[in-house]
Amino acid sequence: MSLSVSGRAWVFGDGLNTDDMYPAFAMKMDPPEAARHVFYEVRPGWTDEVSPGDVVVAGRNFGVGSSRPVAALFVELGVAGLIAEEFNSLFFRNAVNAGLPALTLPRATSIFTDGDTATFDLSDGTWRNETTGASGEVPTLPDLILDIVASGGVMPRLAAQGYLPAELADTLRSSAVAMRGAGSGA
């Protein structure tokens, strides 16, 4: 099983909390509309520029704060993966639950700049900046986490294992379902 991601990098700094990523006024909106407001105050207009397949790169303590289901909004926008120097643990688990590949990479914001092509493979822990040629390895994630991400998230994995009706598998991959389950740490 290979969990490879490659896309244009968008670089953000340290300590971005989920309130900065997902403003309170957007919390009552349906996922497609709410996703249009990700990084609303941090980088206005970003959602008009991000394209499916892009990668978010961030600094330390990415996703600190409340358990707002931002990972599901990234999926809604088509973001292919996340690279951060350090993830808040609840945010990281919400990314896994939403099936969003996330790689912890020390010095990520020094390695990538906006517009670089970021490539990483969760299966073997490799990463590469295709623009500069910088590359390396990080420790791999446990097989269970890799399996959940490869399944498209925790709910589709449960459907594939027979714990939930198989006919719901596609529905369970939706951002609306991922958002409702976020924050549970499940």
ZADO-1210 file (C-alpha; in nm, 4 decimals, padded with zeros to 6 digits):
<atoms>
<atom x="00.0000" y="00.0000" z="00.0000" code="MET" pos="1"/>
<atom x="00.1443" y="00.3345" z="-00.1032" code="SER" pos="2"/>
<atom x="00.0080" y="00.6593" z="00.0327" code="LEU" pos="3"/>
<atom x="00.1828" y="00.9117" z="-00.1911" code="SER" pos="4"/>
<atom x="00.0894" y="01.2764" z="-00.2231" code="VAL" pos="5"/>
<atom x="00.2340" y="01.5349" z="-00.4594" code="SER" pos="6"/>
<atom x="00.1114" y="01.8886" z="-00.5083" code="GLY" pos="7"/>
<atom x="00.1767" y="02.2595" z="-00.4973" code="ARG" pos="8"/>
<atom x="00.2793" y="02.3782" z="-00.1502" code="ALA" pos="9"/>
<atom x="00.1068" y="02.6504" z="00.0489" code="TRP" pos="10"/>
<atom x="00.3238" y="02.7473" z="00.3471" code="VAL" pos="11"/>
<atom x="00.1857" y="02.8780" z="00.6765" code="PHE" pos="12"/>
<atom x="00.3571" y="02.9585" z="01.0055" code="GLY" pos="13"/>
<atom x="00.3527" y="02.8367" z="01.3645" code="ASP" pos="14"/>
<atom x="00.0658" y="02.8074" z="01.6120" code="GLY" pos="15"/>
<atom x="-00.2243" y="02.8235" z="01.3687" code="LEU" pos="16"/>
<atom x="-00.5281" y="02.7307" z="01.5707" code="ASN" pos="17"/>
<atom x="-00.8483" y="02.5814" z="01.4412" code="THR" pos="18"/>
<atom x="-01.0323" y="02.9072" z="01.5137" code="ASP" pos="19"/>
<atom x="-00.7959" y="03.0826" z="01.2674" code="ASP" pos="20"/>
<atom x="-00.8606" y="02.8117" z="01.0109" code="MET" pos="21"/>
<atom x="-01.2387" y="02.7824" z="01.0501" code="TYR" pos="22"/>
<atom x="-01.4084" y="03.1039" z="01.1643" code="PRO" pos="23"/>
<atom x="-01.7068" y="03.0819" z="01.3973" code="ALA" pos="24"/>
<atom x="-01.9491" y="03.2413" z="01.1491" code="PHE" pos="25"/>
<atom x="-01.8849" y="02.9537" z="00.9043" code="ALA" pos="26"/>
<atom x="-01.9692" y="02.6819" z="01.1550" code="MET" pos="27"/>
<atom x="-02.3408" y="02.6938" z="01.0733" code="LYS" pos="28"/>
<atom x="-02.2789" y="02.6552" z="00.7003" code="MET" pos="29"/>
<atom x="-02.2877" y="02.3346" z="00.4983" code="ASP" pos="30"/>
<atom x="-01.9375" y="02.1927" z="00.4359" code="PRO" pos="31"/>
<atom x="-01.8928" y="02.3185" z="00.0768" code="PRO" pos="32"/>
<atom x="-01.9735" y="02.6758" z="00.1813" code="GLU" pos="33"/>
<atom x="-01.7845" y="02.6542" z="00.5121" code="ALA" pos="34"/>
<atom x="-01.4754" y="02.5342" z="00.3248" code="ALA" pos="35"/>
<atom x="-01.4725" y="02.8602" z="00.1269" code="ARG" pos="36"/>
<atom x="-01.3806" y="03.0379" z="00.4529" code="HIS" pos="37"/>
<atom x="-01.0750" y="02.8318" z="00.5583" code="VAL" pos="38"/>
<atom x="-00.7912" y="03.0725" z="00.6555" code="PHE" pos="39"/>
<atom x="-01.0406" y="03.3580" z="00.6043" code="TYR" pos="40"/>
<atom x="-00.8472" y="03.5985" z="00.8294" code="GLU" pos="41"/>
<atom x="-00.5004" y="03.4437" z="00.8095" code="VAL" pos="42"/>
<atom x="-00.4738" y="03.4522" z="00.4293" code="ARG" pos="43"/>
<atom x="-00.7808" y="03.6180" z="00.2746" code="PRO" pos="44"/>
<atom x="-00.8674" y="03.4782" z="-00.0678" code="GLY" pos="45"/>
<atom x="-00.6661" y="03.1590" z="-00.0193" code="TRP" pos="46"/>
<atom x="-00.9630" y="02.9351" z="-00.0998" code="THR" pos="47"/>
<atom x="-00.9933" y="03.1085" z="-00.4387" code="ASP" pos="48"/>
<atom x="-00.6317" y="03.0142" z="-00.5164" code="GLU" pos="49"/>
<atom x="-00.5960" y="02.6639" z="-00.3703" code="VAL" pos="50"/>
<atom x="-00.6549" y="02.3815" z="-00.6180" code="SER" pos="51"/>
<atom x="-00.7398" y="02.0149" z="-00.5744" code="PRO" pos="52"/>
<atom x="-00.4172" y="01.8240" z="-00.5157" code="GLY" pos="53"/>
<atom x="-00.2384" y="02.1074" z="-00.3337" code="ASP" pos="54"/>
<atom x="-00.0525" y="02.0510" z="-00.0061" code="VAL" pos="55"/>
<atom x="-00.0654" y="02.2665" z="00.3087" code="VAL" pos="56"/>
<atom x="00.2727" y="02.3061" z="00.4807" code="VAL" pos="57"/>
<atom x="00.2850" y="02.4553" z="00.8300" code="ALA" pos="58"/>
<atom x="00.5092" y="02.5140" z="01.1265" code="GLY" pos="59"/>
<atom x="00.4867" y="02.4032" z="01.4872" code="ARG" pos="60"/>
<atom x="00.1642" y="02.3275" z="01.6745" code="ASN" pos="61"/>
<atom x="-00.0537" y="02.3261" z="01.3650" code="PHE" pos="62"/>
<atom x="-00.4198" y="02.2848" z="01.4584" code="GLY" pos="63"/>
<atom x="-00.3990" y="02.3824" z="01.8231" code="VAL" pos="64"/>
<atom x="-00.7230" y="02.4886" z="01.9902" code="GLY" pos="65"/>
<atom x="-01.0728" y="02.3583" z="01.9672" code="SER" pos="66"/>
<atom x="-01.1661" y="02.0437" z="01.7845" code="SER" pos="67"/>
<atom x="-01.3221" y="02.2273" z="01.4924" code="ARG" pos="68"/>
<atom x="-01.3280" y="01.9819" z="01.2004" code="PRO" pos="69"/>
<atom x="-01.0914" y="02.1708" z="00.9723" code="VAL" pos="70"/>
<atom x="-00.9367" y="01.8536" z="00.8277" code="ALA" pos="71"/>
<atom x="-01.2723" y="01.7688" z="00.6680" code="ALA" pos="72"/>
<atom x="-01.2843" y="02.1188" z="00.5184" code="LEU" pos="73"/>
<atom x="-00.9388" y="02.0677" z="00.3674" code="PHE" pos="74"/>
<atom x="-01.0730" y="01.7474" z="00.2107" code="VAL" pos="75"/>
<atom x="-01.3740" y="01.9432" z="00.0816" code="GLU" pos="76"/>
<atom x="-01.1326" y="02.1877" z="-00.0863" code="LEU" pos="77"/>
<atom x="-00.9394" y="01.9005" z="-00.2444" code="GLY" pos="78"/>
<atom x="-00.6215" y="01.9504" z="-00.0396" code="VAL" pos="79"/>
<atom x="-00.4243" y="01.6293" z="-00.0959" code="ALA" pos="80"/>
<atom x="-00.2218" y="01.6334" z="00.2248" code="GLY" pos="81"/>
<atom x="-00.0653" y="01.8208" z="00.5117" code="LEU" pos="82"/>
<atom x="00.2968" y="01.8612" z="00.6154" code="ILE" pos="83"/>
<atom x="00.3751" y="02.0305" z="00.9456" code="ALA" pos="84"/>
<atom x="00.6695" y="02.0649" z="01.1787" code="GLU" pos="85"/>
<atom x="00.4341" y="01.9613" z="01.4578" code="GLU" pos="86"/>
<atom x="00.0627" y="01.8835" z="01.4704" code="PHE" pos="87"/>
<atom x="-00.1676" y="01.9293" z="01.7646" code="ASN" pos="88"/>
<atom x="-00.2599" y="01.5700" z="01.8504" code="SER" pos="89"/>
<atom x="-00.6383" y="01.6177" z="01.8261" code="LEU" pos="90"/>
<atom x="-00.6046" y="01.7941" z="01.4914" code="PHE" pos="91"/>
<atom x="-00.3779" y="01.5153" z="01.3633" code="PHE" pos="92"/>
<atom x="-00.6321" y="01.2532" z="01.4652" code="ARG" pos="93"/>
<atom x="-00.9111" y="01.4500" z="01.2967" code="ASN" pos="94"/>
<atom x="-00.7003" y="01.4477" z="00.9775" code="ALA" pos="95"/>
<atom x="-00.6597" y="01.0697" z="01.0036" code="VAL" pos="96"/>
<atom x="-01.0318" y="01.0258" z="01.0719" code="ASN" pos="97"/>
<atom x="-01.1097" y="01.2335" z="00.7597" code="ALA" pos="98"/>
<atom x="-00.8648" y="01.0276" z="00.5504" code="GLY" pos="99"/>
<atom x="-00.6328" y="01.3251" z="00.4984" code="LEU" pos="100"/>
<atom x="-00.2642" y="01.2252" z="00.4731" code="PRO" pos="101"/>
<atom x="-00.0518" y="01.4181" z="00.7248" code="ALA" pos="102"/>
<atom x="00.3273" y="01.4058" z="00.7633" code="LEU" pos="103"/>
<atom x="00.5299" y="01.5522" z="01.0493" code="THR" pos="104"/>
<atom x="00.8510" y="01.7039" z="00.9118" code="LEU" pos="105"/>
<atom x="01.0949" y="01.9050" z="01.1254" code="PRO" pos="106"/>
<atom x="01.1876" y="02.2374" z="00.9596" code="ARG" pos="107"/>
<atom x="00.9094" y="02.1993" z="00.7003" code="ALA" pos="108"/>
<atom x="00.8682" y="02.5767" z="00.6650" code="THR" pos="109"/>
<atom x="01.2410" y="02.6087" z="00.5886" code="SER" pos="110"/>
<atom x="01.2324" y="02.3269" z="00.3341" code="ILE" pos="111"/>
<atom x="00.9282" y="02.4431" z="00.1345" code="PHE" pos="112"/>
<atom x="00.8100" y="02.7808" z="00.0078" code="THR" pos="113"/>
<atom x="00.4805" y="02.8733" z="-00.1552" code="ASP" pos="114"/>
<atom x="00.4564" y="02.7212" z="-00.5001" code="GLY" pos="115"/>
<atom x="00.7143" y="02.4452" z="-00.4524" code="ASP" pos="116"/>
<atom x="00.6015" y="02.0943" z="-00.5427" code="THR" pos="117"/>
<atom x="00.5841" y="01.8882" z="-00.2236" code="ALA" pos="118"/>
<atom x="00.5876" y="01.5098" z="-00.2490" code="THR" pos="119"/>
<atom x="00.5585" y="01.2668" z="00.0382" code="PHE" pos="120"/>
<atom x="00.4801" y="00.9035" z="00.0980" code="ASP" pos="121"/>
<atom x="00.3331" y="00.8070" z="00.4338" code="LEU" pos="122"/>
<atom x="00.3998" y="00.4376" z="00.3682" code="SER" pos="123"/>
<atom x="00.7766" y="00.4703" z="00.3681" code="ASP" pos="124"/>
<atom x="00.8199" y="00.8082" z="00.5402" code="GLY" pos="125"/>
<atom x="00.9908" y="00.9774" z="00.2468" code="THR" pos="126"/>
<atom x="00.9505" y="01.3376" z="00.1417" code="TRP" pos="127"/>
<atom x="01.0895" y="01.5544" z="-00.1372" code="ARG" pos="128"/>
<atom x="01.0776" y="01.9129" z="-00.2496" code="ASN" pos="129"/>
<atom x="01.0614" y="01.8539" z="-00.6253" code="GLU" pos="130"/>
<atom x="01.1438" y="02.2205" z="-00.6912" code="THR" pos="131"/>
<atom x="01.4705" y="02.2334" z="-00.4946" code="THR" pos="132"/>
<atom x="01.5632" y="01.8648" z="-00.4859" code="GLY" pos="133"/>
<atom x="01.5756" y="01.8520" z="-00.1047" code="ALA" pos="134"/>
<atom x="01.4620" y="01.5150" z="00.0285" code="SER" pos="135"/>
<atom x="01.4695" y="01.2909" z="00.3314" code="GLY" pos="136"/>
<atom x="01.2887" y="01.0461" z="00.5554" code="GLU" pos="137"/>
<atom x="01.0847" y="01.0600" z="00.8728" code="VAL" pos="138"/>
<atom x="00.9564" y="00.7776" z="01.0939" code="PRO" pos="139"/>
<atom x="00.6559" y="00.5998" z="00.9447" code="THR" pos="140"/>
<atom x="00.3161" y="00.5946" z="01.1073" code="LEU" pos="141"/>
<atom x="00.1666" y="00.2779" z="01.2594" code="PRO" pos="142"/>
<atom x="-00.0046" y="00.0423" z="01.0136" code="ASP" pos="143"/>
<atom x="-00.3472" y="00.1070" z="01.1684" code="LEU" pos="144"/>
<atom x="-00.3184" y="00.4820" z="01.0998" code="ILE" pos="145"/>
<atom x="-00.1982" y="00.4146" z="00.7440" code="LEU" pos="146"/>
<atom x="-00.4902" y="00.1781" z="00.6884" code="ASP" pos="147"/>
<atom x="-00.7446" y="00.4352" z="00.8098" code="ILE" pos="148"/>
<atom x="-00.6011" y="00.7041" z="00.5795" code="VAL" pos="149"/>
<atom x="-00.5845" y="00.4628" z="00.2845" code="ALA" pos="150"/>
<atom x="-00.9499" y="00.3712" z="00.3454" code="SER" pos="151"/>
<atom x="-01.0550" y="00.7353" z="00.3143" code="GLY" pos="152"/>
<atom x="-01.1090" y="00.7813" z="00.6876" code="GLY" pos="153"/>
<atom x="-01.2289" y="00.5957" z="00.9922" code="VAL" pos="154"/>
<atom x="-01.5950" y="00.5661" z="00.8890" code="MET" pos="155"/>
<atom x="-01.5252" y="00.4165" z="00.5431" code="PRO" pos="156"/>
<atom x="-01.2785" y="00.1776" z="00.7078" code="ARG" pos="157"/>
<atom x="-01.5477" y="00.0605" z="00.9490" code="LEU" pos="158"/>
<atom x="-01.7841" y="00.0068" z="00.6534" code="ALA" pos="159"/>
<atom x="-01.5168" y="-00.1933" z="00.4694" code="ALA" pos="160"/>
<atom x="-01.4738" y="-00.4125" z="00.7782" code="GLN" pos="161"/>
<atom x="-01.8464" y="-00.4782" z="00.8024" code="GLY" pos="162"/>
<atom x="-01.9129" y="-00.2697" z="01.1133" code="TYR" pos="163"/>
<atom x="-02.1261" y="-00.0268" z="00.9140" code="LEU" pos="164"/>
<atom x="-02.3432" y="-00.0980" z="00.6071" code="PRO" pos="165"/>
<atom x="-02.1166" y="-00.1325" z="00.3014" code="ALA" pos="166"/>
<atom x="-02.3647" y="00.0564" z="00.0840" code="GLU" pos="167"/>
<atom x="-02.2911" y="00.3655" z="00.2954" code="LEU" pos="168"/>
<atom x="-01.9169" y="00.3637" z="00.2169" code="ALA" pos="169"/>
<atom x="-01.9307" y="00.6530" z="-00.0322" code="ASP" pos="170"/>
<atom x="-02.1586" y="00.8574" z="00.1923" code="THR" pos="171"/>
<atom x="-01.9250" y="00.7959" z="00.4849" code="LEU" pos="172"/>
<atom x="-01.6374" y="00.9525" z="00.2870" code="ARG" pos="173"/>
<atom x="-01.8223" y="01.2845" z="00.2654" code="SER" pos="174"/>
<atom x="-01.6959" y="01.5930" z="00.4456" code="SER" pos="175"/>
<atom x="-02.0326" y="01.6297" z="00.6208" code="ALA" pos="176"/>
<atom x="-01.9894" y="01.2915" z="00.7906" code="VAL" pos="177"/>
<atom x="-01.6234" y="01.3614" z="00.8700" code="ALA" pos="178"/>
<atom x="-01.7192" y="01.6950" z="01.0263" code="MET" pos="179"/>
<atom x="-01.9854" y="01.5385" z="01.2460" code="ARG" pos="180"/>
<atom x="-01.7347" y="01.2841" z="01.3814" code="GLY" pos="181"/>
<atom x="-01.4488" y="01.5305" z="01.4346" code="ALA" pos="182"/>
<atom x="-01.3255" y="01.6009" z="01.7812" code="GLY" pos="183"/>
<atom x="-01.4135" y="01.2641" z="01.9202" code="SER" pos="184"/>
<atom x="-01.0542" y="01.1448" z="01.9099" code="GLY" pos="185"/>
<atom x="-01.1933" y="00.8132" z="01.7862" code="ALA" pos="186"/>
</atoms>
